[in-house]
Amino acid sequence: QAYVCLLALVYISCFLFSKQAYAAGGEPFDCNWIPEGGGANATEHDLSRLRVASFNVEWLFDGVDDPHYSPWYPGKTTCPGMKHCGTKEGAQEHISKISEYVKLLNADILNLVEVEDCNILRELISRSDISEYWPLLKKGIDTATKQNVAMLTKVLPSEPLYRLEDKQAYPVEGSKCGYENSSGKRTTLSKNYVAHFRINGMTVAVHSLHLKAFPKDPYSCAKREGQAKIAQASIQASIAKGHEVIVFGDFNDFSYEYLDVQGSVPKSDVLKILRDADSDGGADLVNTMESLEKHERYTNWWDRNSNDVVDGTIEYSQIDHVLLTPKLATYVASVEVFHGYDPALVSDHFPIVVNFDFGAGHGGEAAAAGQGASRGLEGASLAGGAGEADEADEGKVGPPMMGVIVGTVFVIVFVTTAVVWRRGAKKQSVTFRAIV
């Protein structure tokens, strides 16, 4: 009985330790690598459906040694959720709340904006209980906010993320931002990554961008156009190689072609620069906003009077976008912005979701990825969404299950050792009595 109790204790401990260790993670920036092997680790994907989403999660930090700009920095009085601002407790509550919506979205490729580090990603995976997610983050160079763009994905890219490190002079030629500068200023693209996926025989180059804030400020406008120029060069290089392209994230600017819910008119040419990859005056990328009605076009809440209450659509705008190459756009089944929460309580941005349907000729991995691609979020509740996410998770082997496997191996070794030891002990006992 003692043996049985000990073995059970070891078994349970291995399971719990594995799950806790996975959630706790390691170093803050140690998660930009791709596991080798086939099966769940394959980087060539045959998919019938794919669900892609971009979500600015508003200061997803742990509340420990946060920068001064963070709403969890001691003394701050305004924060997502409006509870325990300026504290670690508030930061942890925010992570839990965002995890609920990550689970509800259940995207196959999820772009996250305003993330602190890899440990936050691992915490999201643990709390959302979507064990198929693989975290990826290439550290950015925003030393002021220390924010990063990152990815949670069920579909592994063919290589780790990389960053665009170029610099661009601004204001750019032809800028209408109203910012004059003769000192030769240059900007970097501090928060970005590029990932390459092999999907249905296509190489899909994914560009994540978080551009300079404040859409109507002349200086910010000019700098944002410079950042867009850096991304434009990479997008054009991808297209020239025959790659399909997805560009998503928080552009901090409005569409000139598809006006948002309050008819915001862009001051900059950011969207034009990004869509016209070869600078020939024509659009090389499709803006998925074309699939949305005007009243649906808002992804951001700006509390203009700082009363912590949404005062109607006058405070809403569309500054998060998803752009696609035309071929990829032909596979779009649906586009939506999920408006299922109060932005004062969760995040000041709403996630934008694009569902792809590649047809009956594909789908070798349909059971592993893209399960929810045709499922809309309109009218979804946390309970309903979570249930569907659980169903999609059924049968998957995640890190907690690895703990069970490790525990099983440990138990087998322990039992074998115990049996051998007892047999040895018996032999020694018999020999002793015989000598006596």
C-alpha positions as CSV (number, residue, x, y, z in Angstrom):
1,Q,0.0,0.0,0.0
2,A,2.9,2.3,0.8
3,Y,4.3,1.6,-2.7
4,V,0.9,2.4,-4.3
5,C,0.5,5.7,-2.4
6,L,4.1,6.8,-3.3
7,L,3.7,5.9,-7.0
8,A,0.4,7.8,-7.1
9,L,2.0,10.8,-5.5
10,V,4.9,10.8,-8.0
11,Y,2.4,10.4,-10.9
12,I,0.3,13.4,-9.9
13,S,3.3,15.5,-9.1
14,C,4.8,15.0,-12.5
15,F,1.5,16.1,-14.1
16,L,1.1,19.2,-12.0
17,F,4.8,20.1,-12.3
18,S,4.8,19.8,-16.0
19,K,1.8,22.1,-16.4
20,Q,3.2,24.7,-14.0
21,A,6.6,24.6,-15.5
22,Y,5.2,25.1,-19.0
23,A,3.1,28.1,-17.8
24,A,6.0,29.6,-15.8
25,G,8.3,29.1,-18.8
26,G,11.9,30.2,-18.8
27,E,13.6,33.3,-20.0
28,P,11.5,36.3,-21.1
29,F,12.7,36.1,-24.8
30,D,13.4,32.4,-25.3
31,C,10.4,31.4,-27.5
32,N,11.5,32.3,-31.0
33,W,12.2,28.8,-32.3
34,I,10.5,26.0,-34.2
35,P,10.4,22.4,-33.0
36,E,11.8,19.8,-35.4
37,G,10.0,16.7,-36.7
38,G,6.8,15.6,-38.4
39,G,3.2,15.2,-37.3
40,A,2.2,18.0,-35.0
41,N,5.6,19.6,-35.7
42,A,5.2,19.6,-39.5
43,T,5.9,22.9,-41.3
44,E,4.2,21.8,-44.6
45,H,0.5,22.2,-44.2
46,D,-2.5,20.9,-46.1
47,L,-5.5,22.8,-44.8
48,S,-9.1,23.1,-45.9
49,R,-9.7,26.0,-43.5
50,L,-7.7,28.5,-41.7
51,R,-8.7,31.1,-39.0
52,V,-6.4,34.1,-38.7
53,A,-7.0,36.9,-36.1
54,S,-5.2,40.0,-34.9
55,F,-5.8,41.3,-31.4
56,N,-4.3,44.3,-29.6
57,V,-4.5,43.1,-26.0
58,E,-3.7,46.5,-24.4
59,W,-0.7,46.3,-22.1
60,L,-0.5,42.6,-21.5
61,F,2.3,42.7,-18.9
62,D,2.8,40.9,-15.6
63,G,2.9,44.0,-13.4
64,V,6.5,43.4,-12.3
65,D,9.0,46.1,-13.1
66,D,6.7,47.5,-15.8
67,P,7.7,50.7,-17.6
68,H,6.3,54.0,-16.4
69,Y,3.8,54.0,-19.3
70,S,2.2,50.8,-18.1
71,P,-1.2,51.0,-16.5
72,W,0.1,48.5,-13.9
73,Y,3.0,50.8,-12.9
74,P,2.6,51.9,-9.2
75,G,0.4,54.9,-8.8
76,K,-1.5,54.6,-12.1
77,T,-5.3,55.1,-11.7
78,T,-6.6,54.1,-15.2
79,C,-6.3,50.6,-16.6
80,P,-8.2,47.9,-18.5
81,G,-10.9,46.6,-16.3
82,M,-10.7,49.6,-14.0
83,K,-9.7,47.4,-11.0
84,H,-6.5,47.3,-9.1
85,C,-4.7,49.8,-11.5
86,G,-1.1,50.3,-10.8
87,T,-0.7,46.8,-9.2
88,K,0.5,43.3,-10.1
89,E,-2.9,42.0,-9.1
90,G,-4.6,44.1,-11.7
91,A,-2.1,43.0,-14.4
92,Q,-2.8,39.3,-13.5
93,E,-6.5,39.9,-13.7
94,H,-6.1,41.4,-17.1
95,I,-4.1,38.4,-18.3
96,S,-6.9,36.1,-17.2
97,K,-9.6,38.2,-18.9
98,I,-7.6,38.3,-22.2
99,S,-7.1,34.5,-21.9
100,E,-10.9,34.0,-21.9
101,Y,-11.2,35.9,-25.2
102,V,-8.2,34.1,-26.7
103,K,-10.0,30.9,-26.0
104,L,-13.2,32.2,-27.5
105,L,-11.5,33.4,-30.7
106,N,-9.8,30.0,-31.1
107,A,-7.8,31.3,-34.1
108,D,-5.3,29.1,-35.8
109,I,-2.8,32.0,-36.2
110,L,-3.3,34.7,-33.6
111,N,-1.3,38.0,-33.9
112,L,-1.0,39.7,-30.5
113,V,-0.1,43.4,-30.1
114,E,1.2,45.1,-26.9
115,V,2.7,41.9,-25.3
116,E,5.5,42.0,-22.8
117,D,7.4,38.8,-23.4
118,C,7.4,35.0,-23.9
119,N,6.3,34.2,-20.3
120,I,3.1,36.2,-20.9
121,L,2.5,34.1,-24.0
122,R,3.0,30.8,-22.1
123,E,0.7,32.1,-19.4
124,L,-2.0,32.8,-22.0
125,I,-1.6,29.3,-23.3
126,S,-2.0,27.9,-19.8
127,R,-5.0,30.0,-18.8
128,S,-6.8,29.7,-22.2
129,D,-6.2,25.9,-22.1
130,I,-5.4,25.7,-25.8
131,S,-2.5,23.3,-25.7
132,E,-1.9,23.3,-29.5
133,Y,-0.7,26.9,-29.4
134,W,3.0,27.5,-30.0
135,P,4.3,30.8,-28.8
136,L,6.6,32.9,-30.9
137,L,8.1,36.3,-30.2
138,K,11.1,38.2,-31.6
139,K,12.1,41.0,-29.2
140,G,11.5,44.5,-30.5
141,I,13.4,47.7,-29.9
142,D,10.7,49.9,-28.3
143,T,12.7,50.8,-25.2
144,A,10.1,53.3,-23.9
145,T,7.0,51.0,-23.7
146,K,8.8,47.7,-24.0
147,Q,5.8,46.4,-25.9
148,N,6.2,43.7,-28.5
149,V,4.1,42.0,-31.2
150,A,3.9,38.2,-30.9
151,M,2.2,35.1,-32.2
152,L,0.3,32.2,-30.9
153,T,-0.1,29.6,-33.6
154,K,-1.4,26.0,-34.1
155,V,0.2,26.0,-37.6
156,L,3.9,26.1,-37.4
157,P,5.9,28.5,-39.7
158,S,8.8,27.1,-41.7
159,E,11.3,29.2,-39.7
160,P,11.5,31.4,-36.6
161,L,10.2,35.0,-36.8
162,Y,12.5,37.7,-38.0
163,R,12.4,41.5,-37.7
164,L,12.7,44.3,-40.3
165,E,15.7,46.3,-39.1
166,D,15.9,49.0,-41.8
167,K,15.7,52.7,-41.2
168,Q,13.7,55.2,-43.3
169,A,14.0,59.0,-43.5
170,Y,10.9,61.0,-42.9
171,P,8.8,62.8,-43.8
172,V,8.6,60.7,-47.0
173,E,8.4,62.3,-50.4
174,G,4.9,63.7,-51.1
175,S,3.8,63.5,-47.4
176,K,0.7,65.5,-46.5
177,C,1.1,65.1,-42.8
178,G,2.2,68.7,-42.3
179,Y,5.4,67.9,-40.5
180,E,8.5,69.7,-41.7
181,N,12.0,68.4,-40.8
182,S,15.3,69.4,-42.2
183,S,17.6,67.5,-39.8
184,G,17.5,64.2,-41.7
185,K,15.5,62.2,-39.1
186,R,15.1,58.5,-39.7
187,T,12.8,56.0,-38.1
188,T,12.9,52.3,-37.4
189,L,10.0,49.9,-37.3
190,S,10.3,49.1,-33.6
191,K,7.5,46.6,-33.3
192,N,7.2,44.1,-36.2
193,Y,7.9,40.6,-37.2
194,V,7.8,38.5,-40.4
195,A,6.8,34.8,-40.5
196,H,6.7,32.4,-43.4
197,F,4.2,29.5,-43.6
198,R,3.9,26.7,-46.2
199,I,0.2,26.2,-46.7
200,N,-1.3,24.2,-49.6
201,G,1.8,24.6,-51.7
202,M,1.9,28.4,-51.1
203,T,4.5,30.3,-49.2
204,V,2.6,32.8,-47.1
205,A,4.6,35.7,-45.8
206,V,3.0,37.2,-42.7
207,H,3.9,40.7,-41.6
208,S,2.8,42.0,-38.2
209,L,3.0,45.7,-37.6
210,H,2.4,48.0,-34.7
211,L,2.9,51.5,-36.1
212,K,3.3,54.9,-34.4
213,A,0.3,56.0,-32.4
214,F,-1.9,59.2,-32.8
215,P,-3.4,59.2,-36.3
216,K,-3.9,63.0,-36.6
217,D,-0.6,64.3,-35.0
218,P,1.7,65.7,-37.8
219,Y,4.9,64.3,-36.3
220,S,3.4,60.9,-35.6
221,C,1.8,60.9,-39.0
222,A,5.1,61.5,-40.8
223,K,7.0,58.9,-38.7
224,R,4.2,56.3,-39.3
225,E,4.5,56.8,-43.1
226,G,8.3,56.2,-42.7
227,Q,7.6,53.0,-40.9
228,A,5.1,52.0,-43.5
229,K,7.8,52.5,-46.2
230,I,10.0,50.0,-44.3
231,A,7.2,47.4,-44.3
232,Q,6.4,48.2,-48.0
233,A,9.9,47.2,-49.1
234,S,9.5,43.8,-47.4
235,I,6.0,43.2,-48.7
236,Q,7.2,44.0,-52.3
237,A,10.2,41.6,-51.8
238,S,7.8,38.8,-50.8
239,I,5.5,39.4,-53.7
240,A,8.5,39.4,-56.1
241,K,9.4,35.9,-54.8
242,G,5.9,34.7,-55.6
243,H,4.8,34.6,-52.0
244,E,1.2,35.3,-50.9
245,V,1.1,38.0,-48.2
246,I,-0.8,38.8,-45.0
247,V,-0.2,42.1,-43.3
248,F,-2.0,42.6,-40.0
249,G,-1.8,44.5,-36.8
250,D,-2.4,47.9,-35.3
251,F,-1.6,50.4,-38.0
252,N,-2.9,53.4,-35.9
253,D,-4.4,54.9,-39.1
254,F,-7.6,54.9,-41.1
255,S,-8.6,53.5,-44.4
256,Y,-8.8,56.0,-47.3
257,E,-11.1,53.7,-49.2
258,Y,-13.4,52.1,-46.7
259,L,-14.3,54.7,-44.1
260,D,-15.0,53.4,-40.6
261,V,-18.2,53.8,-38.5
262,Q,-17.7,57.5,-37.8
263,G,-16.2,58.3,-41.3
264,S,-12.6,58.9,-40.1
265,V,-10.5,60.3,-42.9
266,P,-6.8,59.5,-42.8
267,K,-4.2,62.3,-42.5
268,S,-1.4,60.0,-43.7
269,D,-0.9,57.7,-46.7
270,V,-0.1,54.7,-44.5
271,L,-2.7,52.4,-46.0
272,K,-1.8,53.5,-49.6
273,I,1.9,52.9,-49.0
274,L,1.2,49.4,-47.6
275,R,-1.3,48.4,-50.3
276,D,0.8,49.8,-53.2
277,A,3.8,47.5,-52.6
278,D,5.6,48.4,-55.9
279,S,4.7,52.1,-55.7
280,D,3.2,52.2,-59.2
281,G,-0.1,53.8,-58.0
282,G,-2.1,50.6,-58.0
283,A,-3.2,48.5,-55.0
284,D,-1.4,45.2,-54.7
285,L,-3.1,44.2,-51.5
286,V,-6.8,43.8,-50.7
287,N,-8.1,45.5,-47.6
288,T,-10.4,43.0,-45.8
289,M,-12.5,45.9,-44.6
290,E,-14.3,45.8,-47.9
291,S,-16.2,42.7,-46.5
292,L,-17.6,44.7,-43.6
293,E,-20.5,47.1,-43.6
294,K,-19.7,50.6,-42.4
295,H,-21.5,50.2,-39.1
296,E,-19.2,47.2,-38.4
297,R,-16.0,49.0,-39.1
298,Y,-14.5,49.8,-35.7
299,T,-11.6,48.1,-33.9
300,N,-10.6,50.7,-31.4
301,W,-12.1,52.7,-28.6
302,W,-10.6,56.1,-27.7
303,D,-12.0,57.5,-24.4
304,R,-11.8,61.0,-25.6
305,N,-13.2,62.6,-22.4
306,S,-11.5,60.1,-20.0
307,N,-14.7,59.2,-18.2
308,D,-14.0,55.4,-18.5
309,V,-17.4,55.0,-20.3
310,V,-18.1,54.3,-24.0
311,D,-20.0,57.4,-25.2
312,G,-21.3,56.0,-28.4
313,T,-19.8,55.4,-31.9
314,I,-18.1,58.8,-31.8
315,E,-15.4,57.2,-29.8
316,Y,-14.9,54.2,-32.1
317,S,-12.6,53.9,-35.1
318,Q,-10.9,51.3,-37.3
319,I,-7.2,51.4,-37.0
320,D,-6.4,47.7,-37.0
321,H,-6.4,46.1,-40.4
322,V,-5.7,42.8,-42.3
323,L,-4.4,43.1,-45.9
324,L,-4.1,40.2,-48.3
325,T,-2.7,39.5,-51.7
326,P,-5.5,39.0,-54.3
327,K,-5.0,35.2,-54.7
328,L,-5.3,34.7,-50.9
329,A,-8.3,37.1,-50.8
330,T,-10.2,34.7,-53.1
331,Y,-10.2,32.1,-50.3
332,V,-11.8,34.4,-47.7
333,A,-15.0,32.9,-46.4
334,S,-15.8,35.7,-43.9
335,V,-14.4,38.7,-42.1
336,E,-15.6,40.1,-38.8
337,V,-14.6,42.3,-35.9
338,F,-15.6,40.8,-32.6
339,H,-17.4,43.4,-30.5
340,G,-18.5,41.1,-27.8
341,Y,-17.2,43.0,-24.7
342,D,-17.0,46.4,-23.1
343,P,-13.7,47.8,-24.2
344,A,-13.3,49.7,-20.9
345,L,-13.2,46.3,-19.1
346,V,-11.1,44.1,-21.5
347,S,-9.1,46.0,-24.1
348,D,-9.4,49.3,-25.9
349,H,-9.2,47.3,-29.2
350,F,-11.4,44.6,-30.7
351,P,-10.0,41.6,-32.5
352,I,-10.4,41.3,-36.3
353,V,-10.9,37.8,-37.6
354,V,-10.5,36.4,-41.2
355,N,-11.7,32.9,-42.0
356,F,-10.2,31.2,-45.1
357,D,-11.8,28.2,-46.9
358,F,-9.4,26.5,-49.3
359,G,-12.0,24.0,-50.6
360,A,-12.5,20.3,-50.7
361,G,-9.2,19.6,-52.4
362,H,-7.3,20.3,-49.2
363,G,-7.7,19.4,-45.6
364,G,-5.1,16.8,-44.6
365,E,-4.7,18.7,-41.3
366,A,-8.4,19.7,-40.9
367,A,-8.6,17.9,-37.6
368,A,-5.6,19.8,-36.3
369,A,-6.0,23.3,-37.6
370,G,-8.8,25.4,-39.0
371,Q,-11.6,23.5,-37.3
372,G,-13.4,26.7,-36.4
373,A,-12.8,28.7,-39.6
374,S,-16.4,28.7,-40.7
375,R,-17.7,29.5,-37.3
376,G,-18.8,33.1,-36.8
377,L,-18.4,35.0,-33.5
378,E,-21.5,37.1,-33.8
379,G,-23.6,36.7,-30.7
380,A,-21.1,34.4,-29.1
381,S,-20.8,34.1,-25.4
382,L,-17.8,33.1,-23.3
383,A,-19.6,29.9,-22.3
384,G,-20.5,28.9,-25.9
385,G,-17.1,29.8,-27.3
386,A,-15.2,28.1,-24.6
387,G,-17.3,24.9,-25.2
388,E,-16.4,24.9,-28.9
389,A,-12.8,25.5,-28.1
390,D,-12.8,22.5,-25.7
391,E,-14.2,20.3,-28.4
392,A,-11.5,21.4,-30.8
393,D,-8.9,20.6,-28.2
394,E,-10.2,17.1,-27.7
395,G,-7.6,14.4,-28.4
396,K,-4.6,16.8,-28.5
397,V,-1.4,16.1,-26.6
398,G,-0.2,19.2,-24.9
399,P,2.5,19.9,-22.2
400,P,0.3,18.7,-19.3
401,M,-0.1,15.3,-21.1
402,M,3.7,15.2,-21.5
403,G,3.8,15.3,-17.7
404,V,1.6,12.2,-17.6
405,I,4.0,10.5,-20.0
406,V,7.0,11.5,-17.9
407,G,5.2,10.3,-14.8
408,T,4.4,7.0,-16.4
409,V,8.0,6.4,-17.4
410,F,9.1,7.3,-13.9
411,V,6.6,4.8,-12.4
412,I,7.8,2.0,-14.7
413,V,11.4,2.6,-13.8
414,F,10.5,2.9,-10.1
415,V,8.5,-0.4,-10.1
416,T,11.3,-2.2,-12.0
417,T,13.9,-1.0,-9.6
418,A,11.8,-1.9,-6.6
419,V,11.2,-5.5,-7.9
420,V,14.9,-6.0,-8.6
421,W,15.8,-4.6,-5.1
422,R,13.3,-6.9,-3.3
423,R,14.6,-10.0,-5.2
424,G,18.1,-9.1,-4.3
425,A,17.1,-8.6,-0.7
426,K,15.4,-12.0,-0.6
427,K,18.6,-13.7,-1.9
428,Q,20.7,-11.9,0.7
429,S,18.3,-13.0,3.4
430,V,18.3,-16.7,2.3
431,T,22.1,-16.7,2.2
432,F,22.4,-15.2,5.6
433,R,20.2,-17.8,7.2
434,A,22.1,-20.6,5.5
435,I,25.4,-19.4,6.8
436,V,24.0,-19.1,10.3
